[in-house]
Amino acid sequence: MADPLRPFVPQYHGSVNRGGNSYIRLEDLLSGLKNPVIMDCKMGVRTYQEEELTKSHTKPTLRTDMYQKMVKVDPTALTVEEHEQRGVTKWRYLQWRDNTSSTSTLGFRIEGIMMENGSVQRDFKMLTPAQVTEALLSFTKSHLHILKAYHSRLQALDGALKESPFFKAHEVIGSSLLFVHDWTSKASIWMIDFGKTTPSPSTVQLRHDVPWAEGNREDGYLIGLAALTSLVGQAISQAACRQEEKHGEELGSVAHTLQEQEHTQTKSQGGQGEAAQNEDTSD
């Protein structure tokens, strides 16, 4: 709570014992939001720890549940041996998830989105920047003030991470950024999920902005943050262009309506003039 990252994590309110169990008490990040919209972005170039990779080679434990998840999405991704065993290691499953998402290409992936009506979207098949940008526009409904609030928050987080003693000394794996907003003016981003965050060995100096290679323990967190910040910026540009186009179409529609009204009035006035002439002739 004394680290520069303090403003970006849930407030810690101590622990409490209930029913013989001990729990930590954390800030409710959705407090004050009306019908909140939520997005979970898993950060980093990998979501598995190096220990999980080592364990898969030395003491492999086959998981049938993870095998079934892979079969459901893409049976061709499994080897003949894995089909025969009807199981895969946890590392194999996590690696597959990373390689079939933007984790491997951009350093982060959208894990899930919940809209204000409670509907949940998962398992996004997005690898390209354009696909992610479109998802960001859909998530925010292209509202510029929301996108700009998120962009500012990401830039501030980048500065805090680079100053944080905690971040410099920890390997951050499987952690997420939680995007939350409602349709008023409230929007924020929080760091969550630190179950796989571990102190780095004293002999290893982590940079967080270089690719991972087995043994270097790099997580690529800053690679993902830079890409995410850039794509939110692109979403802002596209939302602004769409807003201008919509405004232009509305002006064009108004101009067309006015022209039609003027045309109708002209015809009406012309008809009144003819009627007046006919009256004069009849007299």
Order of alpha helices (4+ residues) and beta strands (2+ residues): beta-beta-beta-alpha-alpha-alpha-alpha-alpha-beta-beta-alpha-alpha-alpha-beta-beta-beta-beta-alpha
